Amino acid sequence: MLTTSSLYFVAITVALASMTTVDAEECGQEEFAKCAEPLEMLHLTSEFSIGAAKKEELDKLCHELRKGVRCIQSYTRRCMDMQQRHQFNKLYHGTHQFIGDLCNKGEFQDEYLRHAPCSEMAKREFEVCANRYKEAMVFLKPNKNQDTQENITVNENIKTICCSINQLVECSENAARKICGIDAAKFTRELVDKYASSLTKSVNLLRKMFS
C-alpha cells in the first residue's frame, strides 16, 4: 500500500518523465531514485514517528537526509536545464524546507524532540489514522492511454489524495490531543502539515500540468 512519501515520489517521477535528460544512464529515473533513497527514511510510519526519538538518533538521520539532498541537487544540475530545474524545485521545495526545519537547531527541532515520546504513547490511535489513509490510497485509479481519460483519472486521483491528506491531519491531531494533551496535538498537526504540504504542493502542480 502507498504511503505519503511513496506518493510524493510518484509525483516527482511523473514530473521527471516529462523532462528530457542529457544522458539516459546518468540522468534516468533509477539514478534519481538512488539519490532519493535516504529521503525515504522521512516517511511517516503507522505510528507517525520519523523514527528518531533522541538528539543522537536525529543527528544520524539528518546526516543521511543531507546526503540525499546533495545528491538530488547534483542530479538536477547535471540532468536538467534551467526551466526543468525550476519546475522540479517547485515540487521539491517543501521537502527541502521540512528537512531544514527538522535538522537545524531551532524551535521546530526542539519541539519535535520534546514530543517524540508521544508517538509511542499514542501508537494505536495513530495507526488507525494511518490505516484509513492507506485504505483511501488503495482506490487510486490507474491511468489510461487516451489523453482525455488520463486527464480525468489524474484529476480524480488528485481529489482523493487531497481529501485523504486533510483527513490524515485531523485524525492525527485528535489522537495526539486524546493521549498527550493540547500542546502535543498542536505540534502533531504542525508536523503532519509540514510533511504533507510537500505532497499537496506537488499535487497542485500536477493538476496544472494535466489541466
For each residue, the residues with C-beta under 8 A, 3 or more apart:
1: 134 135 137 138
2: 6 7 10 134 137 138 140
3: 6 7 43 44 134
4: 7 8 43 44 133 165 168 195 196 199
5: 8 9 39 40 42 43 44
6: 2 3 9 10 43
7: 2 3 4 10 11 137 161 199
8: 4 5 11 12 95 198 199 202
9: 5 6 12 13 33 36 40
10: 2 6 7 13 14
11: 7 8 14 15 91 199 202 203 205 206
12: 8 9 15 16 32 36 88 91 92 202
13: 9 10 16 17 29 32
14: 10 11 17 18 206 209
15: 11 12 18 19 87 88 91 202 205 206 209
16: 12 13 19 29 32 88
17: 13 14 29
18: 14 15 209
19: 15 16 80 84 87 88
20:
21: 24 27 28 79 80
22: 26 27 78 79
23: 26 27 79
24: 21 27 28
25: 28 31
26: 22 23 31 78 79
27: 21 22 23 24 31 75 78 79
28: 21 24 25 31 32
29: 13 16 17 32 33
30: 33 34
31: 25 26 27 28 34 35 75 79
32: 12 13 16 28 29 35 36 72 75
33: 9 29 30 36 37
34: 30 31 37 71
35: 31 32 68 71 72 74 75
36: 9 12 32 33 39 40 68 72
37: 33 34 40 68
38: 41 64 65 67 68 71
39: 5 36 42 65 68 69 72 95 99
40: 5 9 36 37 43
41: 38 50 51 61 64 65
42: 5 39 50 65 95 98 99 195
43: 3 4 5 6 40
44: 3 4 5 48 49 50 130 192 195
45: 48 49 51 130
46: 126 127 130 131
47: 119 120 122 123 126 127 130
48: 44 45 119 122 126 129 130 172 188 191 192
49: 44 45 53 116 119 120
50: 41 42 44 61 102 112
51: 41 45 57 61
52: 57 58 60 61 116
53: 49 57 113 116 117 119 120
54: 57 58 113 116
55: 58 59 113
56: 59 60
57: 51 52 53 54 60 61
58: 52 54 55 61 62 102 103 109 112 113
59: 55 56 62 63
60: 52 56 57 63 64
61: 41 50 51 52 57 58 64 65 103
62: 58 59 65 66 99 102 103
63: 59 60 66 67
64: 38 41 60 61 67 68
65: 38 39 41 42 61 62 68 69 99 102 103
66: 62 63 69 70 99 103
67: 38 63 64 70 71
68: 35 36 37 38 39 64 65 71 72
69: 39 65 66 72 73 96 99
70: 66 67 73 74
71: 34 35 38 67 68 74 75
72: 32 35 36 39 68 69 75 76 92
73: 69 70 76 77
74: 35 70 71 77 78
75: 27 31 32 35 71 72 78 79 80
76: 72 73 79 80 84 85 88 89
77: 73 74 80 85
78: 22 26 27 74 75
79: 21 22 23 26 27 31 75 76
80: 19 21 75 76 77 84 85 88
81: 84 85
82: 85 86
83: 86 87
84: 19 76 80 81 87 88
85: 76 77 80 81 82 88 89
86: 82 83 89 90
87: 15 19 83 84 90 91 205
88: 12 15 16 19 76 80 84 85 91 92
89: 76 85 86 92 93
90: 86 87 93 201 205
91: 11 12 15 87 88 201 202 205
92: 12 72 88 89 95 96 198
93: 89 90 96 97 198 201
94: 97 98 194 197 198 199 200 201 202
95: 8 39 42 92 98 99 198
96: 69 92 93 99 100
97: 93 94 100 101 194
98: 42 94 95 101 102 194 195 197 198
99: 39 42 62 65 66 69 95 96 102 103
100: 96 97 103 104
101: 97 98 104 106 108 109 194
102: 50 58 62 65 98 99 108 109 112
103: 58 61 62 65 66 99 100 109
104: 100 101 109
105: 109 110
106: 101 109 110
107: 110 111
108: 101 102 111 112 190
109: 58 101 102 103 104 105 106 112 113
110: 105 106 107 113 114
111: 107 108 114 115 187 190
112: 50 58 102 108 109 115 116 187 191
113: 53 54 55 58 109 110 116
114: 110 111 187
115: 111 112 118 119 180 183 184 187 188
116: 49 52 53 54 112 113 119
117: 53 120 121
118: 115 121 122 176 179 180 184 188
119: 47 48 49 53 115 116 122 123 126
120: 47 49 53 117 123
121: 117 118 179 180
122: 47 48 118 119 125 126 175 176 178 179 180
123: 47 119 120 126 127
124: 127 128
125: 122 128 129 175 178 179
126: 46 47 48 119 122 123 129 130 172 175 176
127: 46 47 123 124 130 131
128: 124 125 131 132 171 175
129: 48 125 126 132 133 168 171 172 175
130: 44 45 46 47 48 126 127 133 134 168
131: 46 127 128 134 135
132: 128 129 135 136 167 168 171
133: 4 129 130 136 137 164 165 167 168 171
134: 1 2 3 130 131 137 138
135: 1 131 132 138 139
136: 132 133 139 160 163 164 167
137: 1 2 7 133 134 140 160 161 164
138: 1 2 134 135
139: 135 136 160
140: 2 137 157 160 161
141: 153 156 157
142: 153
143: 150 153 154
144: 149 150 153
145: 149 150
146: 149 150
147: 150 151
148: 151 152
149: 144 145 146 152 153
150: 143 144 145 146 147 153 154 210
151: 147 148 154 155 210 211
152: 148 149 155 156
153: 141 142 143 144 149 150 156 157
154: 143 150 151 157 158 206 207 210
155: 151 152 158 159 207 210 211
156: 141 152 153 159 160
157: 140 141 153 154 160 161
158: 154 155 161 162 203 206 207
159: 155 156 162 163
160: 136 137 139 140 156 157 163 164
161: 7 137 140 157 158 164 165 199 203
162: 158 159 165 166 200 203
163: 136 159 160 166 167
164: 133 136 137 160 161 167 168
165: 4 133 161 162 168 169 196 199 200
166: 162 163 169 170
167: 132 133 136 163 164 170 171
168: 4 129 130 132 133 164 165 171 172 192 196
169: 165 166 172 173 189 192 193 196
170: 166 167 173 174
171: 128 129 132 133 167 168 174 175
172: 48 126 129 168 169 175 176 188 189 192
173: 169 170 176 177 185 186 188 189 192
174: 170 171 177 178 185
175: 122 125 126 128 129 171 172 178 179 188
176: 118 122 126 172 173 179 180 184 185 187 188 189
177: 173 174 180 181 182 184 185
178: 122 125 174 175
179: 118 121 122 125 175 176 184
180: 115 118 121 122 176 177 183 184 185 188
181: 177 184 185
182: 177 185 186
183: 115 180 186 187
184: 115 118 176 177 179 180 181 187 188
185: 173 174 176 177 180 181 182 188 189
186: 173 182 183 189 190
187: 111 112 114 115 176 183 184 190 191
188: 48 115 118 172 173 175 176 180 184 185 191 192
189: 169 172 173 176 185 186 192 193
190: 108 111 186 187 193 194
191: 48 112 187 188 194 195
192: 44 48 168 169 172 173 188 189 195 196
193: 169 189 190 196 197
194: 94 97 98 101 190 191 197
195: 4 42 44 98 191 192 198
196: 4 165 168 169 192 193 199 200
197: 94 98 193 194 200 201
198: 8 92 93 94 95 98 195 201 202
199: 4 7 8 11 94 161 165 196 202 203
200: 94 162 165 196 197 203 204
201: 90 91 93 94 197 198 204 205
202: 8 11 12 15 91 94 198 199 205 206
203: 11 158 161 162 199 200 206 207
204: 200 201 207 208
205: 11 15 87 90 91 201 202 208 209
206: 11 14 15 154 158 202 203 209 210
207: 154 155 158 203 204 210 211
208: 204 205 211
209: 14 15 18 205 206
210: 150 151 154 155 206 207
211: 151 155 207 208
